[in-house]
Amino acid sequence: MATPYRGRIAPTPTGHLHLGHARTFFTAAARARAAGGVLVYRNEDIDRQRCKLAFHRDAMEDLRWFGIDWQEGPDCGGPYPPYTQSAANDIYLDAWRRLKDAGYIYPCRKSRRDLAACITAPHGEDAPAKEPLYPVEWRPPIAEALHFDLPDGVNWRFRVPAQRTLSYEDGVYGRQAYRTQDDFGDFLIWRRDGMPAYELAVVIDDARMRISEVVRGADLLLSTARQLLIYEALGLTPPAFHHLPLMRDNTGKRLAKRDKAMSLRNLRAMGLTPEDIRQQAEWQC
């Protein structure tokens, strides 16, 4: 019996959604609809400094206007609450404890300045991380993590194994393969401000919400390899992945939330309809 299709859209409310977000979320909705499945809306608001409730409200309004409907989410509920990440900290803490007790993660007291002083590993413009590979000689003894009952006060990193190839089949880009301690090193899974990092939160949420396929931007191709390590460490089954090419402006620069001229809200205020927007040249990039 085939697994029921469950897709998701997961805006981060740090600004207004632009054309790139619209295309990704529209594709996710179309794939869920074509499969006769469910689309989940998840509010990824774990960045306390930058996430704003007003942006969350505007995102839902803009996406509804654009013709995207979801069957589960913060506004309509569903069987796998909460659908807002800032309300799921206890769930993330449970995963943190499991990883800590199994020796997969460790406390990190090095600063960004310390890391910036290292030799930077090469990353392209669209790579999800531009930080140096974390030196393995900076790792503390495994037993040090066991002294912590809570993660607060320090960063926590995943202990990435040496020279292992992680591969997966992407729905758009085909087979992807990344080499540990070459393409990426020890990465953050919990921040010193008491919140989980993206890599951990997204794995836990996609697993507990029974997401069967993740549709997102190609800037997260490498990030997927990191997440596969977390899925494995926690004994979870990863979903299928479908990464879309990034949308760019007429200079070739990838769109960002600071590009307000390309925001759905601004285009709507200019009098454009969803059909008008989908017919623009930028939509095809």
PAROMAR-914064 format. One line per 8 residues: number of its first residue (from 1); for each residue x negated, y negated, z negated of N, C-alpha, C. Coordinates in Angstrom, 3 decimals, always signed. Layout:
NUM = X/Y/Z/X/Y/Z/X/Y/Z  ...
// end
This chain:
1 = -0.851/+1.199/+0.000/+0.000/+0.000/+0.000/-0.883/-1.242/+0.000  -0.630/-2.176/+0.923/-1.453/-3.375/+1.048/-1.267/-4.294/-0.155  -2.348/-4.954/-0.540/-2.291/-5.919/-1.637/-1.535/-7.157/-1.172  -0.554/-7.650/-1.934/+0.175/-8.862/-1.538/-0.786/-10.037/-1.387  -0.569/-10.832/-0.351/-1.438/-11.983/-0.106/-1.140/-13.080/-1.117  -2.204/-13.570/-1.755/-2.101/-14.702/-2.660/-3.246/-15.659/-2.336  -2.871/-16.822/-1.822/-3.860/-17.852/-1.519/-3.772/-18.976/-2.525  -4.670/-19.935/-2.378/-4.616/-21.060/-3.323/-5.194/-22.320/-2.696
9 = -4.728/-23.455/-3.195/-5.355/-24.742/-2.927/-5.747/-25.300/-4.287  -6.924/-25.928/-4.354/-7.460/-26.303/-5.669/-8.105/-27.685/-5.626  -7.299/-28.739/-5.543/-7.855/-30.094/-5.516/-8.525/-30.472/-6.836  -9.575/-31.261/-6.736/-10.229/-31.848/-7.897/-9.804/-33.312/-7.961  -9.116/-33.751/-9.003/-8.548/-35.104/-9.030/-9.558/-36.187/-9.414  -10.558/-36.360/-8.547/-11.570/-37.405/-8.771/-11.427/-38.530/-7.758  -10.406/-38.492/-6.945/-10.173/-39.504/-5.924/-9.043/-39.029/-5.026  -8.706/-39.837/-4.046/-7.630/-39.466/-3.137/-8.128/-38.490/-2.079
17 = -7.254/-37.578/-1.682/-7.612/-36.546/-0.728/-7.805/-37.139/+0.666  -8.842/-36.652/+1.365/-9.104/-37.135/+2.723/-8.708/-36.088/+3.764  -8.984/-36.387/+5.021/-8.592/-35.506/+6.111/-9.168/-34.096/+5.983  -10.401/-34.005/+5.480/-11.014/-32.692/+5.310/-10.245/-31.828/+4.330  -9.833/-32.432/+3.212/-9.012/-31.694/+2.251/-7.702/-31.270/+2.900  -7.089/-32.193/+3.629/-5.798/-31.899/+4.248/-5.909/-30.718/+5.197  -6.971/-30.693/+6.009/-7.117/-29.592/+6.966/-7.339/-28.267/+6.248  -8.180/-28.279/+5.201/-8.443/-27.048/+4.458/-7.177/-26.537/+3.791
25 = -6.450/-27.419/+3.125/-5.252/-26.998/+2.403/-4.129/-26.613/+3.375  -4.050/-27.303/+4.506/-3.049/-26.956/+5.506/-3.331/-25.557/+6.062  -4.619/-25.253/+6.274/-5.001/-23.925/+6.754/-4.671/-22.862/+5.721  -4.974/-23.151/+4.462/-4.671/-22.193/+3.391/-3.174/-21.919/+3.333  -2.370/-22.968/+3.440/-0.915/-22.793/+3.401/-0.426/-21.994/+4.598  -0.998/-22.267/+5.769/-0.583/-21.559/+6.978/-0.937/-20.073/+6.902  -2.097/-19.749/+6.342/-2.498/-18.351/+6.229/-1.617/-17.605/+5.220  -1.272/-18.284/+4.138/-0.375/-17.653/+3.158/+1.007/-17.419/+3.765
33 = +1.493/-18.394/+4.504/+2.820/-18.276/+5.124/+2.828/-17.170/+6.176  +1.771/-17.110/+6.997/+1.701/-16.093/+8.052/+1.644/-14.680/+7.479  +1.052/-14.558/+6.281/+0.934/-13.244/+5.636/+2.150/-12.913/+4.796  +3.118/-13.823/+4.744/+4.288/-13.597/+3.904/+3.934/-13.598/+2.434  +2.911/-14.368/+2.092/+2.404/-14.357/+0.727/+2.751/-15.590/-0.079  +2.011/-15.770/-1.165/+2.226/-16.854/-2.125/+1.065/-17.823/-2.050  +1.367/-19.117/-2.146/+0.334/-20.143/-2.238/+0.370/-20.739/-3.640  -0.789/-20.795/-4.280/-0.932/-21.318/-5.640/-1.599/-22.680/-5.585
41 = -1.075/-23.626/-6.346/-1.727/-24.934/-6.527/-2.421/-24.912/-7.881  -3.725/-25.154/-7.880/-4.480/-25.207/-9.134/-5.144/-26.569/-9.254  -4.957/-27.219/-10.385/-5.547/-28.526/-10.647/-6.910/-28.326/-11.304  -7.987/-28.548/-10.555/-9.346/-28.302/-11.056/-9.906/-29.584/-11.678  -9.537/-29.800/-12.918/-9.826/-31.078/-13.590/-10.803/-30.923/-14.750  -11.823/-30.063/-14.622/-12.727/-29.836/-15.752/-13.789/-30.914/-15.904  -13.902/-31.819/-14.935/-14.856/-32.926/-15.063/-14.177/-34.057/-15.839  -14.431/-34.102/-17.132/-13.724/-35.050/-18.000/-14.006/-36.505/-17.640
49 = -15.198/-36.777/-17.151/-15.586/-38.152/-16.870/-14.916/-38.698/-15.614  -14.713/-37.858/-14.610/-14.283/-38.345/-13.305/-12.842/-38.004/-12.948  -12.289/-36.969/-13.546/-10.924/-36.551/-13.192/-9.887/-37.460/-13.849  -8.890/-37.858/-13.072/-7.842/-38.754/-13.559/-6.462/-38.163/-13.266  -5.559/-38.309/-14.230/-4.204/-37.798/-14.063/-3.515/-38.449/-12.870  -3.794/-39.741/-12.636/-3.156/-40.436/-11.518/-3.545/-39.803/-10.186  -4.801/-39.392/-10.048/-5.233/-38.751/-8.807/-4.556/-37.389/-8.632  -4.346/-36.684/-9.740/-3.650/-35.399/-9.675/-2.218/-35.594/-9.166
57 = -1.536/-36.560/-9.723/-0.163/-36.826/-9.300/-0.114/-37.239/-7.833  -1.052/-38.105/-7.440/-1.081/-38.558/-6.049/-1.381/-37.408/-5.095  -2.264/-36.500/-5.503/-2.605/-35.363/-4.636/-1.380/-34.504/-4.358  -0.614/-34.198/-5.390/+0.588/-33.385/-5.182/+1.587/-34.109/-4.284  +1.747/-35.407/-4.504/+2.672/-36.176/-3.674/+2.203/-36.212/-2.221  +0.911/-36.458/-2.006/+0.380/-36.547/-0.647/+0.491/-35.218/+0.095  +0.213/-34.114/-0.598/+0.267/-32.810/+0.054/+1.698/-32.392/+0.362  +2.620/-32.708/-0.518/+4.034/-32.434/-0.227/+4.468/-33.235/+1.007
65 = +4.070/-34.497/+1.051/+4.397/-35.339/+2.209/+3.798/-34.752/+3.488  +2.620/-34.184/+3.380/+1.923/-33.642/+4.544/+2.538/-32.328/+5.026  +3.461/-31.781/+4.244/+4.148/-30.574/+4.663/+3.627/-29.299/+4.052  +2.870/-29.418/+2.953/+2.311/-28.243/+2.294/+3.164/-27.915/+1.064  +3.637/-26.690/+0.996/+4.446/-26.234/-0.129/+3.739/-25.097/-0.844  +3.891/-25.044/-2.143/+3.308/-23.965/-2.939/+4.389/-23.371/-3.826  +4.175/-22.131/-4.210/+5.180/-21.414/-4.996/+4.825/-21.321/-6.476  +3.555/-21.586/-6.817/+3.103/-21.609/-8.206/+2.197/-22.812/-8.401
73 = +2.262/-23.412/-9.577/+1.407/-24.558/-9.828/+1.792/-25.297/-11.090  +1.091/-26.408/-11.388/+1.366/-27.164/-12.622/+2.781/-27.718/-12.674  +3.361/-27.982/-11.513/+4.684/-28.596/-11.463/+5.824/-27.591/-11.433  +5.523/-26.338/-11.074/+6.602/-25.353/-10.930/+6.351/-24.066/-11.705  +5.202/-23.967/-12.383/+4.928/-22.795/-13.195/+4.575/-21.572/-12.377  +4.679/-20.410/-13.006/+4.333/-19.165/-12.360/+3.860/-18.138/-13.371  +3.530/-16.938/-12.931/+3.188/-15.847/-13.853/+1.768/-15.892/-14.418  +0.913/-16.821/-13.936/-0.479/-16.833/-14.388/-0.910/-18.219/-14.879
81 = -0.206/-18.769/-15.871/-0.583/-20.081/-16.393/-1.845/-19.992/-17.256  -2.488/-21.116/-17.541/-2.147/-22.447/-17.033/-2.691/-22.663/-15.628  -2.051/-23.588/-14.899/-2.490/-23.919/-13.552/-3.301/-25.216/-13.530  -3.664/-25.695/-14.713/-4.548/-26.840/-14.872/-5.760/-26.382/-15.661  -6.953/-26.560/-15.104/-8.144/-25.985/-15.712/-8.444/-26.525/-17.108  -8.170/-27.790/-17.356/-8.483/-28.350/-18.663/-7.668/-27.709/-19.777  -6.612/-26.979/-19.421/-5.782/-26.285/-20.419/-6.183/-24.829/-20.582  -7.251/-24.400/-19.893/-7.619/-22.980/-19.897/-8.934/-22.720/-20.611
89 = -9.369/-23.621/-21.483/-10.702/-23.493/-22.066/-10.880/-22.210/-22.880  -9.836/-21.769/-23.574/-9.943/-20.527/-24.346/-10.212/-19.327/-23.436  -9.640/-19.354/-22.258/-9.858/-18.271/-21.297/-11.308/-18.277/-20.827  -11.835/-19.462/-20.547/-13.231/-19.569/-20.111/-14.186/-19.180/-21.239  -13.828/-19.547/-22.460/-14.677/-19.195/-23.607/-14.794/-17.690/-23.779  -13.707/-16.985/-23.529/-13.751/-15.533/-23.619/-14.737/-14.958/-22.598  -14.734/-15.513/-21.379/-15.677/-15.059/-20.359/-17.105/-15.413/-20.756  -17.300/-16.605/-21.316/-18.633/-17.017/-21.791/-19.166/-16.018/-22.819
97 = -18.324/-15.620/-23.760/-18.756/-14.674/-24.804/-19.145/-13.326/-24.197  -18.365/-12.871/-23.249/-18.672/-11.584/-22.621/-20.014/-11.638/-21.893  -20.260/-12.724/-21.191/-21.529/-12.873/-20.476/-22.695/-13.012/-21.448  -22.470/-13.749/-22.525/-23.523/-13.952/-23.529/-23.872/-12.635/-24.214  -22.873/-11.924/-24.665/-23.119/-10.685/-25.398/-23.776/-9.613/-24.524  -23.551/-9.699/-23.216/-24.139/-8.720/-22.298/-25.519/-9.153/-21.799  -25.972/-10.357/-22.203/-27.311/-10.804/-21.828/-27.430/-11.432/-20.453  -26.304/-11.832/-19.868/-26.353/-12.415/-18.524/-26.673/-13.907/-18.520
105 = -26.458/-14.582/-19.647/-26.630/-16.026/-19.684/-27.511/-16.430/-20.860  -28.003/-17.657/-20.804/-28.881/-18.130/-21.885/-28.748/-19.642/-22.050  -29.042/-20.149/-23.258/-28.986/-21.587/-23.489/-30.161/-22.280/-22.809  -29.878/-23.410/-22.217/-30.897/-24.169/-21.475/-30.995/-25.576/-22.052  -32.170/-25.935/-22.523/-32.378/-27.259/-23.119/-33.177/-28.196/-22.216  -33.478/-27.743/-21.038/-34.208/-28.590/-20.100/-33.266/-29.649/-19.517  -33.807/-30.817/-19.267/-33.015/-31.925/-18.739/-33.086/-31.964/-17.214  -32.263/-32.810/-16.636/-32.325/-33.006/-15.195/-33.671/-33.588/-14.790
113 = -34.211/-34.402/-15.644/-35.531/-34.977/-15.354/-36.589/-33.890/-15.310  -36.479/-32.928/-16.215/-37.420/-31.794/-16.193/-37.325/-31.050/-14.866  -36.085/-30.806/-14.428/-35.889/-30.074/-13.186/-36.349/-30.874/-11.980  -36.108/-32.186/-12.009/-36.505/-33.030/-10.891/-38.015/-33.030/-10.692  -38.755/-32.735/-11.750/-40.210/-32.707/-11.658/-40.721/-31.435/-10.993  -39.839/-30.446/-10.804/-40.237/-29.193/-10.150/-40.273/-29.371/-8.640  -40.853/-28.435/-7.977/-40.857/-28.442/-6.515/-39.452/-28.108/-6.042  -38.879/-28.956/-5.218/-37.506/-28.767/-4.775/-37.432/-27.729/-3.675
121 = -36.546/-26.771/-3.858/-36.310/-25.775/-2.815/-35.574/-26.441/-1.663  -35.829/-26.020/-0.415/-35.165/-26.657/+0.723/-33.681/-26.355/+0.754  -32.894/-27.404/+0.935/-31.445/-27.246/+1.083/-30.989/-28.205/+2.168  -30.072/-27.777/+2.997/-29.529/-28.642/+4.024/-28.550/-29.639/+3.437  -28.083/-30.544/+4.275/-27.178/-31.593/+3.809/-25.918/-31.021/+3.184  -25.421/-29.910/+3.716/-24.145/-29.361/+3.275/-24.306/-28.296/+2.204  -25.528/-28.106/+1.687/-25.726/-27.108/+0.637/-25.027/-27.560/-0.628  -24.462/-26.637/-1.432/-23.717/-27.020/-2.622/-24.600/-27.480/-3.757
129 = -25.902/-27.225/-3.677/-26.788/-27.667/-4.747/-28.096/-28.129/-4.148  -28.607/-29.249/-4.661/-29.861/-29.788/-4.165/-30.887/-29.857/-5.295  -30.640/-29.170/-6.378/-31.557/-29.167/-7.492/-32.674/-28.152/-7.263  -33.788/-28.304/-7.957/-34.876/-27.328/-7.807/-34.458/-25.956/-8.328  -35.116/-24.926/-7.823/-34.905/-23.600/-8.388/-35.386/-23.623/-9.828  -34.575/-23.127/-10.732/-34.925/-23.148/-12.143/-36.065/-22.157/-12.397  -37.188/-22.610/-12.957/-38.334/-21.710/-13.162/-38.006/-20.580/-14.137  -38.271/-19.352/-13.762/-37.956/-18.219/-14.624/-38.781/-18.249/-15.904
137 = -39.944/-18.894/-15.870/-40.765/-18.960/-17.081/-40.155/-19.872/-18.138  -39.148/-20.641/-17.779/-38.453/-21.485/-18.750/-37.351/-20.738/-19.491  -37.057/-19.541/-19.098/-36.008/-18.787/-19.771/-36.418/-18.453/-21.206  -35.479/-18.582/-22.156/-35.776/-18.158/-23.530/-35.622/-16.643/-23.647  -36.049/-16.046/-24.760/-35.817/-14.609/-24.971/-34.323/-14.301/-24.946  -33.961/-13.129/-24.478/-32.550/-12.744/-24.377/-31.838/-12.853/-25.720  -32.539/-12.508/-26.799/-31.911/-12.502/-28.122/-31.484/-13.886/-28.588  -32.077/-14.941/-28.036/-31.740/-16.291/-28.498/-30.272/-16.613/-28.282
145 = -29.695/-16.112/-27.202/-28.290/-16.401/-26.910/-27.362/-15.833/-27.973  -27.765/-14.755/-28.613/-26.905/-14.086/-29.583/-26.721/-14.902/-30.862  -27.538/-15.936/-31.057/-27.407/-16.785/-32.245/-26.260/-17.784/-32.118  -25.684/-17.890/-30.932/-24.632/-18.880/-30.680/-23.251/-18.239/-30.782  -22.369/-18.905/-31.539/-20.964/-18.491/-31.591/-20.128/-19.278/-30.593  -20.604/-20.483/-30.256/-19.942/-21.345/-29.280/-21.003/-21.914/-28.344  -20.612/-22.310/-27.142/-21.603/-22.802/-26.181/-21.960/-24.275/-26.341  -21.264/-24.993/-27.219/-21.395/-26.442/-27.297/-22.816/-26.902/-27.606
153 = -23.158/-28.060/-27.033/-24.411/-28.730/-27.382/-25.559/-28.483/-26.436  -25.500/-27.418/-25.649/-26.553/-27.135/-24.672/-25.903/-26.648/-23.380  -26.662/-26.732/-22.299/-26.229/-26.110/-21.058/-26.474/-24.608/-21.141  -25.739/-23.858/-20.327/-25.939/-22.413/-20.245/-26.129/-22.024/-18.789  -27.113/-21.164/-18.549/-27.435/-20.729/-17.192/-27.291/-19.219/-17.057  -26.966/-18.824/-15.830/-26.874/-17.408/-15.493/-28.269/-16.907/-15.151  -28.634/-15.779/-15.708/-29.952/-15.182/-15.485/-29.921/-14.430/-14.142  -30.333/-15.102/-13.075/-30.256/-14.546/-11.726/-31.365/-13.514/-11.529
161 = -31.024/-12.321/-11.060/-32.037/-11.287/-10.849/-33.009/-11.683/-9.733  -34.153/-11.028/-9.711/-35.192/-11.354/-8.729/-35.016/-10.573/-7.442  -35.193/-11.280/-6.324/-35.289/-10.664/-4.997/-34.203/-9.630/-4.715  -32.995/-10.113/-4.842/-31.853/-9.281/-4.498/-31.047/-9.976/-3.411  -30.591/-9.235/-2.433/-29.790/-9.812/-1.358/-28.311/-9.650/-1.678  -27.609/-10.770/-1.683/-26.163/-10.776/-1.902/-25.499/-11.111/-0.579  -24.586/-10.273/-0.145/-23.952/-10.494/+1.150/-22.442/-10.319/+1.049  -21.746/-10.961/+1.966/-20.307/-10.825/+2.068/-19.889/-11.189/+3.490
169 = -18.708/-10.776/+3.878/-18.183/-11.058/+5.206/-17.230/-12.234/+5.111  -17.571/-13.317/+5.787/-16.718/-14.496/+5.768/-15.758/-14.467/+6.949  -14.535/-14.930/+6.724/-13.526/-14.881/+7.765/-13.810/-15.778/+8.948  -14.663/-16.785/+8.779/-15.003/-17.714/+9.853/-16.446/-17.527/+10.317  -17.361/-17.444/+9.383/-18.791/-17.431/+9.702/-19.407/-16.041/+9.792  -18.608/-15.016/+9.547/-19.140/-13.661/+9.633/-19.994/-13.303/+8.429  -20.912/-12.367/+8.624/-21.711/-11.882/+7.504/-22.649/-12.974/+6.991  -22.620/-13.157/+5.682/-23.494/-14.103/+5.003/-24.394/-13.330/+4.041
177 = -25.655/-13.693/+3.993/-26.596/-13.001/+3.107/-27.539/-14.025/+2.492  -27.726/-13.950/+1.176/-28.584/-14.878/+0.436/-29.494/-14.093/-0.494  -30.720/-14.579/-0.611/-31.729/-13.909/-1.413/-31.896/-14.640/-2.734  -31.739/-13.898/-3.830/-31.877/-14.511/-5.147/-33.325/-14.924/-5.402  -33.486/-15.995/-6.176/-34.778/-16.592/-6.488/-35.519/-17.061/-5.236  -34.747/-17.196/-4.163/-35.275/-17.763/-2.929/-34.277/-18.801/-2.431  -33.056/-18.348/-2.141/-31.994/-19.267/-1.749/-31.387/-19.986/-2.947  -31.402/-19.354/-4.098/-30.909/-20.004/-5.315/-31.495/-19.304/-6.535
185 = -31.578/-20.064/-7.620/-32.093/-19.528/-8.872/-31.055/-19.602/-9.971  -31.489/-19.587/-11.221/-30.581/-19.616/-12.367/-29.690/-20.856/-12.288  -28.395/-20.656/-12.369/-27.444/-21.751/-12.169/-26.592/-21.967/-13.411  -26.038/-23.160/-13.520/-25.207/-23.525/-14.665/-23.876/-22.781/-14.638  -23.477/-22.289/-15.819/-22.127/-21.747/-15.935/-21.356/-22.449/-17.074  -22.078/-23.215/-17.890/-21.405/-23.985/-18.954/-22.215/-25.241/-19.208  -21.499/-26.365/-19.377/-22.164/-27.648/-19.550/-22.214/-28.050/-21.021  -23.186/-28.855/-21.341/-23.374/-29.267/-22.728/-22.210/-30.091/-23.274
193 = -21.340/-30.585/-22.394/-20.179/-31.358/-22.856/-19.030/-30.471/-23.315  -19.260/-29.146/-23.318/-18.243/-28.231/-23.827/-17.291/-27.693/-22.789  -17.588/-27.911/-21.512/-16.698/-27.449/-20.443/-17.435/-26.467/-19.535  -16.711/-25.511/-18.961/-17.346/-24.565/-18.031/-17.759/-25.276/-16.747  -18.797/-24.781/-16.112/-19.185/-25.281/-14.802/-18.270/-24.681/-13.737  -18.311/-25.269/-12.567/-17.444/-24.827/-11.474/-17.580/-23.340/-11.198  -18.817/-22.832/-11.138/-19.032/-21.447/-10.742/-18.262/-20.472/-11.640  -18.279/-20.710/-12.943/-17.574/-19.813/-13.862/-16.064/-20.018/-13.788
201 = -15.632/-21.275/-13.852/-14.195/-21.550/-13.900/-13.470/-21.008/-12.678  -14.062/-21.186/-11.498/-13.373/-20.763/-10.282/-13.275/-19.241/-10.193  -14.297/-18.537/-10.661/-14.245/-17.076/-10.663/-13.143/-16.580/-11.596  -13.117/-17.112/-12.808/-12.115/-16.684/-13.790/-10.710/-16.980/-13.293  -10.509/-18.170/-12.744/-9.164/-18.544/-12.293/-8.711/-17.730/-11.091  -9.602/-17.546/-10.121/-9.195/-16.764/-8.953/-8.889/-15.317/-9.339  -9.647/-14.783/-10.294/-9.403/-13.398/-10.723/-8.092/-13.289/-11.496  -7.863/-14.173/-12.463/-6.665/-14.041/-13.300/-5.393/-14.413/-12.548
209 = -5.523/-15.236/-11.505/-4.360/-15.591/-10.699/-4.143/-14.623/-9.545  -4.968/-13.570/-9.489/-4.836/-12.515/-8.484/-4.948/-13.059/-7.057  -5.841/-14.033/-6.861/-6.039/-14.599/-5.535/-6.691/-13.561/-4.628  -6.098/-13.330/-3.465/-6.624/-12.312/-2.551/-7.532/-12.897/-1.481  -7.364/-14.184/-1.168/-8.247/-14.843/-0.198/-8.460/-16.292/-0.609  -9.713/-16.727/-0.556/-10.083/-18.102/-0.873/-10.399/-18.828/+0.429  -9.640/-19.891/+0.713/-9.899/-20.751/+1.863/-10.490/-22.045/+1.330  -11.693/-22.390/+1.778/-12.349/-23.605/+1.299/-13.409/-24.032/+2.307
217 = -14.140/-25.109/+1.999/-15.103/-25.671/+2.930/-16.410/-24.903/+2.999  -17.112/-25.074/+4.121/-18.367/-24.364/+4.360/-19.492/-24.819/+3.447  -19.314/-25.919/+2.730/-20.339/-26.344/+1.772/-20.443/-25.380/+0.597  -19.501/-24.437/+0.498/-19.503/-23.480/-0.607/-19.908/-22.066/-0.178  -20.484/-21.930/+0.994/-20.953/-20.616/+1.445/-21.993/-20.039/+0.486  -22.984/-20.832/+0.124/-24.010/-20.361/-0.800/-23.450/-20.173/-2.201  -22.560/-21.063/-2.594/-21.943/-20.967/-3.909/-21.230/-19.630/-4.085  -20.684/-19.100/-2.996/-20.008/-17.811/-3.059/-20.953/-16.712/-3.517
225 = -22.207/-16.751/-3.069/-23.180/-15.744/-3.498/-23.393/-15.807/-5.001  -23.469/-16.988/-5.549/-23.587/-17.133/-7.003/-22.384/-16.519/-7.700  -21.212/-16.836/-7.160/-19.990/-16.344/-7.786/-19.891/-14.826/-7.732  -20.441/-14.213/-6.703/-20.426/-12.752/-6.629/-21.174/-12.129/-7.802  -22.231/-12.790/-8.279/-22.950/-12.291/-9.447/-22.068/-12.328/-10.698  -21.255/-13.371/-10.815/-20.361/-13.479/-11.977/-19.252/-12.438/-11.888  -18.672/-12.273/-10.704/-17.668/-11.226/-10.538/-18.236/-9.876/-10.975  -19.425/-9.588/-10.521/-20.055/-8.306/-10.843/-20.308/-8.162/-12.334
233 = -20.848/-9.217/-12.961/-21.170/-9.154/-14.383/-19.931/-8.928/-15.244  -18.796/-9.464/-14.815/-17.558/-9.343/-15.582/-16.687/-8.168/-15.130  -17.177/-7.413/-14.158/-16.415/-6.261/-13.688/-15.156/-6.639/-12.930  -15.184/-7.766/-12.219/-14.020/-8.251/-11.485/-14.205/-8.027/-9.986  -13.094/-7.886/-9.289/-13.135/-7.693/-7.841/-13.001/-9.042/-7.144  -13.963/-9.419/-6.309/-13.865/-10.719/-5.631/-12.809/-10.701/-4.539  -12.274/-11.868/-4.201/-11.319/-11.965/-3.095/-12.054/-11.986/-1.762  -11.300/-12.065/-0.679/-11.888/-12.335/+0.630/-12.171/-13.839/+0.712
241 = -13.093/-14.219/+1.607/-13.474/-15.628/+1.726/-13.316/-16.096/+3.169  -12.852/-17.328/+3.300/-12.573/-17.927/+4.605/-13.036/-19.389/+4.519  -14.292/-19.647/+4.920/-14.864/-20.989/+4.803/-14.710/-21.756/+6.118  -14.207/-22.971/+6.010/-13.946/-23.791/+7.192/-15.076/-24.794/+7.428  -15.374/-25.101/+8.693/-16.370/-26.139/+8.982/-15.960/-27.458/+8.337  -16.950/-28.228/+7.922/-16.669/-29.503/+7.272/-16.244/-30.543/+8.304  -15.325/-31.383/+7.900/-14.885/-32.464/+8.776/-15.838/-33.646/+8.631  -16.130/-34.306/+9.753/-17.104/-35.389/+9.761/-16.524/-36.627/+10.432
249 = -17.137/-37.779/+10.130/-16.697/-39.013/+10.778/-17.389/-39.141/+12.137  -17.176/-40.255/+12.814/-17.713/-40.392/+14.164/-19.220/-40.588/+14.203  -19.865/-40.708/+13.041/-21.326/-40.781/+12.992/-21.943/-39.423/+12.674  -21.091/-38.419/+12.424/-21.579/-37.095/+12.079/-21.709/-36.854/+10.599  -21.357/-37.838/+9.782/-21.467/-37.700/+8.336/-20.222/-37.006/+7.785  -20.417/-36.051/+6.875/-19.280/-35.344/+6.298/-18.414/-36.289/+5.489  -17.116/-36.061/+5.533/-16.183/-36.911/+4.804/-16.344/-36.717/+3.296  -16.098/-37.787/+2.549/-16.125/-37.750/+1.092/-14.982/-38.610/+0.582
257 = -14.638/-38.456/-0.688/-13.510/-39.205/-1.242/-13.748/-40.708/-1.237  -15.010/-41.104/-1.179/-15.286/-42.542/-1.130/-14.916/-43.139/+0.235  -14.681/-42.276/+1.249/-14.273/-42.748/+2.572/-12.771/-42.996/+2.565  -12.369/-44.084/+1.935/-10.948/-44.324/+1.703/-10.145/-44.493/+2.982  -10.807/-44.931/+4.063/-10.091/-45.115/+5.315/-9.550/-43.803/+5.849  -10.177/-42.690/+5.456/-9.752/-41.374/+5.924/-8.867/-40.659/+4.904  -8.439/-41.331/+3.864/-7.599/-40.677/+2.862/-6.179/-40.521/+3.393  -5.520/-39.454/+2.965/-4.129/-39.253/+3.363/-3.259/-40.428/+2.932
265 = -3.533/-40.934/+1.742/-2.728/-42.027/+1.203/-2.851/-43.277/+2.071  -4.063/-43.561/+2.514/-4.279/-44.737/+3.345/-3.667/-44.543/+4.736  -3.844/-43.374/+5.324/-3.286/-43.108/+6.642/-1.753/-43.158/+6.611  -1.197/-42.683/+5.520/+0.262/-42.742/+5.355/+0.728/-44.181/+5.251  -0.015/-45.022/+4.506/+0.344/-46.432/+4.352/+0.260/-47.176/+5.687  -0.580/-46.679/+6.600/-0.722/-47.291/+7.917/+0.434/-46.926/+8.839  +1.313/-46.030/+8.369/+2.470/-45.662/+9.157/+2.331/-44.379/+9.952  +1.199/-43.669/+9.775/+1.013/-42.417/+10.501/+1.876/-41.317/+9.889
273 = +2.337/-40.416/+10.711/+3.080/-39.245/+10.253/+2.108/-38.071/+10.134  +2.493/-36.997/+9.434/+1.633/-35.812/+9.401/+1.291/-35.297/+10.795  +2.259/-35.364/+11.715/+2.012/-34.913/+13.086/+0.983/-35.808/+13.768  +1.063/-37.111/+13.538/+0.072/-38.033/+14.096/-1.331/-37.677/+13.614  -1.442/-37.394/+12.330/-2.745/-37.109/+11.736/-3.336/-35.832/+12.310  -2.505/-34.815/+12.465/-3.012/-33.539/+12.973/-3.395/-33.602/+14.446  -2.968/-34.657/+15.135/-3.325/-34.814/+16.540/-4.562/-35.682/+16.738  -5.079/-36.267/+15.652/-6.269/-37.095/+15.775/-7.484/-36.236/+16.123
281 = -8.439/-36.864/+16.796/-9.643/-36.154/+17.204/-10.397/-35.618/+15.993  -10.391/-36.374/+14.895/-11.129/-35.971/+13.716/-10.615/-34.637/+13.169  -9.333/-34.366/+13.369/-8.741/-33.124/+12.853/-9.363/-31.911/+13.518  -9.852/-32.086/+14.730/-10.407/-30.971/+15.496/-11.896/-30.769/+15.248  -12.550/-31.648/+14.481/-14.001/-31.573/+14.299/-14.410/-30.338/+13.520
// end
